[in-house]
Amino acid sequence: MGVSMESLIMSPAILSLTATGTAVRAMWVLALALLVLWMIDRMKPAAPRRPIPVRVDHAKAPLYQDPERSQKLRALANLSGGSIVLATLIACIVGFILAIALELVGGLLGN
């Protein structure tokens, strides 16, 4: 009347292979996850929940002004130069990787 190891292994395996068994397991996982989330929410927080005083400055803020033309041109030049440097760096890295790959393939083919 002993339970063999094969019957213990087969029973859950058959349950997991059916659509109903998978749905039942998914529902159990969802229910347990919701239960754990509810329990965690009910735990006492590490810090007490009291209002934090916030100071508000009622001074008037300056209105937005468009940047000057020289500032716009300087930003355009910096972004263009940065993009050229970045594209050059990426091209060098890709070229280096392709050179290594071609050398490896050539060595494997007995070139």
N, C-alpha and C positions, 0 to 999 in steps of 0.2 A: 504494500500500500504506500510505498515511498514515491515521492515526486521526483522524477528525473530532471536533470538539468536541461535536457532538450525541450521538455514541455514548458519549463519556465521561460526559456528563450523564445519559443515559438508563439506563445500566447500574446505577449505584447507586440511581437512582430506582425502577427496577423491583424491585430487591432489597428496598427499604424498604417497598414497597407490599404485599408478600406476608406472610402470617403467619409463614412459615418464616424469611424474611429478618429480620423484626423479632425473632423469638426468637433467631436466631443473633447478631444485634447485641447484644441484651440479655445473652446469655451472655458475650460478649466483654467487655462493659462490666463485668459482675459479676466476671469472672476478673481483669481488669486492676485493678479497684478493690481486690480482695482482695490482689493482688500488691503494690500500692502500700502498703496498710495494713501488710502483713507487713514490707516494707522499712523503713517508718517506725518500726515497733516495734523493729526490730533496730538502729536508729541509736543512737549513744551519747547518753545524756541530757545536758542542759546542766549538771546538778548531780550530783555523785556520790551513789550510793545507799548511804547509811550511816544507821544508826539515829539518830534525833533524840532526845536525852534530854528526857523530860517529867517535871516535878516534880508529885507528887501530894500534895495536902493531906489528911491523914487526920483533920482536925477534924470534929466532929459538926455537921451542918447543922441549923438550926432547923426545927421541924415547921411544916407549912402551917397557917395560920389564916385563917378566913373574914374578908373585909373587914368593917369596921364598917358599920352601917346608914347613917350619914351619908355614908360614902364611896360606897356603892352608889347613894344618891339623887343625889349630886353627879355621878357618872358617867352616870346616866340623864338628868339635866338637860342635861349637856354634849352627849351624843349626840343628844337630841331637838332641842336648839337648833341643832346642826350640821346635822342632816338637814333642818330647816326652812329654814335659810339656803341649803343646797345645792339644795333643791327650788325655792326662789324664783329662784335664779340660773339654773338650767336652764330654768325656765319663761320667764324673761325672754329668754334666748338663743333658745329655740325660737320665741317670739312675734316676736322681731325678724327671724329668718330667714323665717318665714311672711309677715310684712308686706312684706319685700323681694321675696319670690317673687310675692305677689299684685300688688304694684306693677309688677313686670316683666311678668307675664302681662297685666295690664290695659293696660300700654303697648303690648304687642305686638298686642292685640286692638283697639286704637284707642279705648279707653274715654274 
